[in-house]
Amino acid sequence: MSETFDCISPVDGSAYVTRSYATASDIEKALRVAQKAKEPWRALPLSERAKVCHAALDLLLLKKASLAEEISWQMGRPIQYSPGEIAGFDERARYMINIAEAKLQDICPPTQPGFRRFIKRQPHGVVFSITPWNYPYLTAVNSIIPALMAGNVVVMKTSAQTPLVAERIVAAFKEAGLAEGVIQYLHTNHDDTLGIVASGEVDYVSFTGSTQGGVAVETAAAGKFLELSLELGGKDAAYVRADADVTSSVESLVDGAYFNSGQSCCGIERIYVHSSLYESFMEKFVDLVKQYQLGSPLDPQTSLGPMVSAAAACDVRHHINNTIHVGAKAKIPRDLFAMDDDECAYLAPQVLTDVEHDMRFMKNEIFGPVVGIMSVSDDKQALSLMNDSQYGLTASLWTKDLELALSLADRLQVGTVFTNRCDYLDPALAWSGMKLSGKGCSLSEVGYERLTRPKSFHFRESF
C-alpha cells in the first residue's frame, strides 16, 4: 500500500486534497513508458507537436476560473491574482511554441565545395521537470512546453503543496490527443525524486526550488553526465537613484516585494535608496504597504493572502524579530492587520530600516512579505552592496538615465537586470542566475539550446 500525503491549505489549515506517493513500480513503469515514447514523439513533425500543445493550452484556458481557485486553495494566492498565473502560463507557452520552428532549424556553416555540412538540434530524450509551489503553472511551463516542442518527452514532479497542477496539465494534454508516455506526472517524495535523477533513465533535469534542493539534485546527478538546469534562490536588490521617479518606483517596488506574500524567487528583498530621496521614498513606501488587505485569498477584496504554511510564516516572523533585536526598526505596526497571529499562516507585511549589511536578514533569502531598506550615498556604494550577496538572480535600477543604467547593469552580478520595473519574466529573454541562484537557463531561443544537443553532419559529396 502506497504512502499518502495531504496538501494542507493555508486558507484554513484543512487538508484540501490527499494523494498517494508513487510506488517503486509506478516510477519504474513511468520511466519505461517515457523511454518507449521518445522516438515516436521525436519523429513527429514540429507542426504536429505545436498543434497538440496549442490544443492542450486551449483546454486549460477553458478551465481558467477553476484552476485559479485551486491555486488559491493550494498555496494561498489571493483570488484576484490567481487567474493571472493561468494567463501567464498561456502567454509563455504560446511564445515558445511560436518561435520553435525558427530556433530549432539546422545550423548551416558557409558552403564548402564538395561538402555538405550542418548541425542538427536533437532532443535529449526524457526531461524530468521538478517544479515548486509558489508559481506552480508558471515554473512548469518554462520547461515542459519547450521540452515537448524540441522533441523531448516529459515526466513532471510538482510540489506536494500543489499536486493538482501536474494532474490538470497532463489531463489537458491527454484530452488534446497526446500519445501515451509523452507527458506524465509522478507524485514522489524527496528520496524517490532524487532516485529518479540518479536512475540513468532521464536525460535532462529542470529543477526550480531552493539552493539546498539544487545542491541535492546536482549531487544525485553526479557521474550521470546529465544536463541540468537549476533555477534556485534569490536575494534580489533594487537601487533607486537620485533621478528616479519616487512615486512610480514606490508603486512598483511595493508590488515587487509583497506580491505572492513575498514568496517569489525574484521578489524584491532589499532596496537601496539614494540619500537625497530616502525620506520621501520611505514615507510613500510605508504608506502604501499599510494599504494592503490581509485576509482569506478567496475574498475578492484581499490583496495579501497567507503564506504557504504556518511554519513558513513562523520562520519569517523569526527572521523579522531577530533583525529587530539586533537593531533594525519595524515600520509597520502588526496590529494594523488583525489576521496576523503567531500560530497561523497569515503574516502582516513588514518594512525594516536601520538594517546593516552584515545582518543575516540582508544576506539570507527570507521568502516572505518583508523588505529591508537602506540609504546609500552614490552609485558606487549601491553597486557594491547589490553585489554583496551569495545570490545573483535579478536586480533592478530605477533612474531616468537609461545610458547610465546600461553601464551600471553591466557590472551587476545577476542573470537579469531590470530598469524601471522588476519581478517579471519576459519569455523572449533567457531566465538564468549566477552564483547560488543556479545554472543553465529557460525561456527564449537560448532555452531551446539547453533542451537540445548539437549533432554535426559532415558529408563529402564524392570520393
Order of alpha helices (4+ residues) and beta strands (2+ residues): beta-beta-alpha-alpha-alpha-alpha-beta-beta-alpha-beta-alpha-beta-alpha-beta-alpha-beta-beta-alpha-beta-alpha-alpha-beta-beta-beta-alpha-beta-beta-alpha-beta-beta-beta-beta-beta-alpha-beta
